[in-house]
Amino acid sequence: MRAQPLAAKVERRLLAAAQRLGTADPVAPIQGLIERTFPLPDGDERYGNNALTPMSAPIEPNFSELQPGSLRFTIEPLGPGASGADRRDEATREMRRLVGSFFGRDALRWFDERSEAWRGFASGGALSYGAFFGTSYDRDGLAGTRVYYETRADQMGAMPPGLTRIVSAVRTLMPTLQPLFTTISAMREAGAQRLTFVHSRPVRLADFQPVLDALGLGHQMPGILQTLGLTLGGRFDLPASSTLVAFSDGADGPEFEIYVMLGMISDLPANFMSLLSLGLNERPRELVALERWLDAFTPEDEVWPGRFSILSLRTSRNCAPRVSLYLRPAEFELPAGASRNAP
């Protein structure tokens, strides 16, 4: 009897999570993509050879304080062995299909204009992973869709003018930042683009103070230090390549997000989640939403949903730092050797 493809298990988990969170069906809009991405049987070690979640099948749910109660997840499109150009093209097709079908012709025209420099023929050279693809759902259906395009330094000039000014100011202050990807997002009422960098050297959180000051966000640093210092057990310095930072030009002006790759923190506190929950005590609605999200991704025969991969904090001029938490679901983990040849 032929083994069932992993796609069936992914679909069951997403539908169960949607039921627990009270969101619309997250599978129907992208069922074809799920089936093309997870065609091999559950546990096939080839899934571990991916850039999104090495040692695990490439699906990464995440919780966002800014969208409590939503079901959000990212995948690396297409199965093992696909090229970066193929993944880029697949993510682009799915993005165009969803944007046009759910958000309309004007939104599709906006996406085509914004993505041209990344989806065109000239952008395909020397790609590694190519692109990731993400969607989010609330009780009314598809709330947003986004594509993460692998980005080279020579593509940064294709950013919109406001983001270009922000990036120029940031790189003057921190020239060692290396671009990773640009995220182009379409929501029901708006679209946005951001650029994410990796800090390849060890860094202290306080090193970002001049950047925040230049963007008019310096007053948000105490909140960033308080939350990260608490959840990381008093740590305020981070190892090389464990820190990503993203910038965008939003309705409220410049936006900043810092991501900590938790797997690279050797002394992460054993009570990390308790510390994070303690930090959310003053926001009980968001804390309850986080607890529901954890429950939504915990299998019925388990007591914990999996390993947490990333903790991020996002802030703008009038929005205090807000938490996002990324998960590697336990049921999609693979043996350690599965990522030996991951990019």
N, C-alpha and C positions, 0 to 999 in steps of 0.2 A: 504493500500500500504506500503510495507516494505521500511524503510528509507535507503537511500543510504549510504554505508560505507564512512568513512572519507577519505579512500585511494583515492577516486575519486577527492575530493577537493585538497588533497595534490598534486596529479599528475597535476591538472590544474594549481595550483600555480607555481609549478616547471617549467612546460612548458612555462607559461607566462613569468616567470623570465628569462628563457633561451632565449626566443625570444627578450626580451628587451636588454639582455646583449650580444646577438650575439653568444651564445655558442651552442654546439651540444645538442641533446635531452638527458636530464638527467634521464628520466623515464625508457626508454626501457631497459637499462642495469640492472636495479634493480626493475623492476615492480613487480615481485613476492614477493620480500622482503617488498616493500611498502604495498602490499595487505595483507601480513601476519601481518604487524605491525599495520595497521589502519583498522581493520575489523569492528569495531563498528561504529555507526552513529556519525556524526558531533555533538559535544556538549556533548557527553557521559562523565559524570564526572569521570568515571574510568580511562580515559586517564591522568588525573591529578596526579595519583599515580605513578609517575616515578622519577627516579634519575637524569635525564638529565635536564628537564625543569618542575619542579613541578608547578602545577596550569595551565599547558598548555600541549597540545599534544606534544609528545616527538620528535620534529624536530626543529633543531636550525641552520639556515643559518648563515654564517659568511663571512665578507669581510676581505681580506688580502692585505696589501700594497705590499707584495712580489709576489702576483698573481693578480694584478689588472685586472678586466675584466672577471675573472673566476667565475663560479658558484660553491660554496662550501656549503655543509651542512652535519650535523651529525644527526643520529637518534639513539634512544634506540630500538634495534630490538625486534620484536615480540610484541603481544598485551598485554594488562593488565593481570596480573596474571601469566605470564611466570616466571620461576625460573632464578636465576642468571646463573646457569649452562646451561640452555636452551639458554639464550641470548649469552653467550660465544660461544656455539657451532654454533649457527646461524650466528654470526658475522664471525666466522672462516670459515664456509662453503662459505659464500658470498665472503669473501676475497680471498679464494683459487680459487673460480670459476672465479672471475674477473681478478686476477693476471695471472692465467694460460691462460685465453682466450685472454686477451689484451696485456700482457707484456711478455708472453712466459714461457717456461719450466725452464730456468735458474732462472728467477725471482721467480717462484713458489718454486723451491728448496731452494732459499735463505729465502723466507718467512717461509717455513716449519721448517728450522733450527732455525730461530730466535724466532719463536712462540712456540716451543715445550714445554718449561717450563710452558706456560700459557694455552695451549689447551689440555694437556695430562690429563689422568684420575686423577692423584694425585693432580692436580691443582683445582679440583672442589669443595673442601670442604669449607664450611662457606662463600660462595660467597653472596654478597648482590645484586648489579645490574649486575655483571658478565662482561659485555662489552658494549661499544658503537661502532657504525660503521659510517664511513664517506667516502664521495666521492667528487671529484672535476672535473669540466668539462671546457674545453675551446672550441674554434671553431673547433678543430680537433677531438674532442671526449673526452673519459675518460682520464683525465690528471693524476689522482692519486686516490688511495683508501687506507684506513687506518682503523685499528681496535685499540680501546682503551681497553686494558685488565685491569680489576681490579687487583691490585697488593698488595701482602702482603710483610712485611719486609723480610721474609725468602726467597723471590724470587729475591731479588736484586742481589744476587750472579750469577744469570743467564744472567745478562746483558753482552754485548760485552766488551772486555777488556778496550777499550778507555773510554767508558761510565762508567764502574766500577771505574776507577781511578778518573774521574771527581766527581762522586757521593761520593766516599770516602773522597775526599778533602772537598767537600761541607758539609757533615754531621759532619766532625770534627769541622768545624766552626759554624754550626747551627744544633746541635744535636736534636733540638725539631722538625725539619721538619719530617712530616709523609708521607710515600708514598701513593699515590692514585691510579695511573694507569700508565702503560707503553703504549706508542703509537708506533705501528709498521706500517710504511708507505711504500707503493710501488708506484713509479712514473715511467714514461716511460723509463727513463735512469738511475734511481738510487733507492736505498732503504735506509731507515733510521729508527733508534729507539731512543726514548727519554723517560725520566722518569719524571713524574710530582708529586710534593709534595704539601701538604697544610701546611701553617704556622698557627698553631692552636692558637697562642697567638697574642695579638696586636703587631704591628710592625711598625717601622719607615722605610721609603724607604732607608734612609742612612745606616740602619743596614745591607744592602746587599753589602755595599762597600767592606768589607774584602773578601766576596765570589767572587765578580767580580775581585778584585785584584789578588786573588789566581789563577783565570782562565785566567789571562792576558786580562781582559775586563774592568779594572778599568776606562779606559779613556772614556767608554761609559756611565758612571753614570750621567754626566751633561745632556746628551740628555734625559735620562730616567726621571730625576727630572724635566726638563723643560716641557716635554710633559705631564706627569702625574700631575705635579703641576698646569699647565695651565688648563687642562680639569677637574680636581677635585676641582677647585676654590681655589687654594692655599693650599690644604691639602697635607701634607707629611707624615702623620701617618694613619695607616689603622687598622680597628677593627679586633678582633680575628676571624680567619677562613674566612676572606674576601680575602685572598691573596694566590694564587697558584704560584709556580715557577717550571719551567721545564728546564731540561738540556739535551743536546745531544752532540755527538762528530761528528762534520760535516767536510766537506772538508776544511773548513777554521779554524779548531780547535774547541774548546769548544763553544757551543751556549747556550744562556740564554734567557728565556722568563718569564716575570712576568705578571700574570693575576689578575685583580681587579674585584671582584664580585660586580657589580654596585648596585644590589638590597640591599646590606648590608651597603651602604654608605648613612647614614641618611640625610646628608646635600649636596647631589649631586646637583650641580648648575642646575637651571631650563634651562639655556642656554648651557647645556653640549655639544650638537652637534655643536652649533656655535663656542664654544671654541675649540672643536676638529678640526673643519674646519679651524679655524684660525691657528692652529698648523701645518696644512698641506699646508698652502699658498705657502711655498717655494718649494713645490712639486706639481705643478699644474696638471700633468698627473694623479697622484694618487688621488688628490682631485676630479677631474672630474669623475674618476672611482668610487669613493665612492658615489658621487651624483647619478650616474647611478644605482649603486647597491641599494641605498635607493628607487629609483623610481621603480626598478624591483620588490620589495617586498611590494609596496604600492598598495592595492586594488583600483580598478577604482573609487569606491564610497567613498574613504577615502583620507585624506591628509597626513597620516603618517603611516609608515609600522608596528609599534608596539613598544614594550619596548626593550631597549638595556640591555642585561644581563651581558656581560663581555667586558672589554677593556683590550687588552694585548699589550705588547711591546716585540719584539724579536730582539736580537742583537748578533753579533759575532765580531771577532777581526777586520774585515775590513768592516763590515756592521753596519751603524748607526742604532739606534732603529727604528723599523718599526711597524706600527699599525695594529692590527686586531680588529674587532668589531663584536660581536655576538648579534643576534636578536631573540626575541620571537615574531613571527608574530602575529599581532593583531587578525587575523581571526582564529587562533588556540588557543586563550586564553580561559580559563575556569573559572567558578565561584570560589571564594576564598576557599570554603569548599572542592573543588575537590582534594586538596593535603593534606587533614587532615591526611591520613595514609601513606603519601609518605615515602620511605626509607630515 
